[in-house]
Amino acid sequence: MLIRYGYELAFTCPQPTLMVCLLDAHRDQSPQLRYKRPPTTNPLVAAATYIDSFGNAVLRFVAPPGDLTITSDAVIEDSGLPETIDLDANEVPVEQLPNETLQFLLASRYCETDLLGDIAWEHFKSSPRGWRRVQAICDFVCDRLTFGYEHARPTRTAFEAYQERVGVCRDFSHLAVAFCRCMNIPARYANGFLGDIGVPPDPAPMDYNAWFEVFLDGGWRTFDARHNMPRIGRITVARGRDATDIPLVNSFGPHVLKTFRVWTEEIDEATLRDLLTREESGARRSIA
């Protein structure tokens, strides 16, 4: 299966403003790319990429005063199969966890394990360990929270989501991450592209999605407390302790977001050939 994904964001800044962005597919998915038009800005500005402490590739540039648009377009190859379920995946005893996973047991800005610890043990101490326990957490969070874009609030924490019982995908993920950590299961927050492939179309405008990963049987496994079902074509952009670590755009100065457009859709080989042909033609014109 071929999936085309990309974005167009437009900002207005009153002064030169440093921006760092996490918008493109994670570098560990590079082998699956069939086409990629790198991030392009209008007007053209100098940009550089660095790798953060979580292994994410971060785009860095200074936006000039006035309007700036940044766009990218890509095609990735996917198996076309729903994500696998491994009910026999086991928890790793805390004393045997790799060093690099231990930070994902700790409290973070949006995941207050100290406030949620007793609640987590009350609800999940009797759940079978491993995959089944994480799934029980997803079931609980999915049932407890009501999803709605009108409920979005960038400062809402996991404990507040538990109390208020509303949220968007990041709130579902933060609460599930916090519960997993309370149960001594390393959990990290993730975001990326998730199109309506294999599910009824969502009439709401396309957006980035949030989910989470847990460390079971020596590897990271994907879970999604909001959708709470295996999905097709999930494209990871970034991973971190919570949303603090991986904002889509972080500006060190004021800006106004004028345009936010995201696309994720299945395409055929003919569409891919057309994209490649247009890219090649554009490159020839640039050389000429």
C-alpha positions, 0 to 999 in steps of 0.5 A: 500500500502507498500512503501520501502524507504531508502538510502546509503551515503558514505563520505570521511573525512580527519579528525574526523568530526562531522556530523548531519543528517536528513535522515529518516522518521519523527517520526510522521510517526512511527505508519505506519512503518512495517519494519525498519533497523535503520541507520547503519555505516561502520565502526561502529561509536557511534551515538545519536539522538536528537530532534531539535527545529522543532521536527525533529529527528537528527542523530549525530555522528563523522565520522572517517578519511577515508571512512564512509558509512551510510545506512538505509532501511524501509517499511511504510504503506500508504493509496495508495490514492492521497493527498486530496484537500480541496478547502474550507480550510480557512486562519486563521486570523493573530490575531488568529494564534497559537503562534507556527505558527508565526515564519513561517510568518517571513523572513528566510535565503532563503525566503526574504519576504521583497523583495517579498512582493510587488510582492506577493500582486500584483499577489495574492491580488485578489485570493480567500483566503485560499486553492485557494490562496495557489493553485494560488501561486503554479500555478504561481511558477510552471509556472514561474520556469523551473525545471532542475538538471543542475540549482541546486545552494545551495545558490539560494534564493527565490527572486533569483529564481523569477528573474532567473526563474530556479531551483530545487524542493527546489527553487520551495518550497522556492519561494512558502513559501515566497509568502505565508508568504507575504500573511500572511499565515504561511508556512514551508519548508519540505523534504522527500521521494517521489517515482514515484507511480501513475505517469510516472517513472522519468529516473533521479536517485532517490533523496530526494524531497522538498515541503511545508506545510501551516497552514489552518483551524487549521492544516498543509496542504501539497502543492508541487509547483514543481509537482503541483498535488496530489501525492501518498506515500509522506514520510516526513523526516523533517520540518523547516523555509527553507532548512537552518534548515533541510539539509540532512547532515551538516558536521562541517569540510570538506568531500567528498560525494562519494556515494548518493543512494536513493530508494522509491518504492512500494512493496508487502507483500511477499517482506516485509515478506522476509525482516522481515525473513532476519532481524530475521535471522541476529538477530539470528546470532548476538546473536549466 
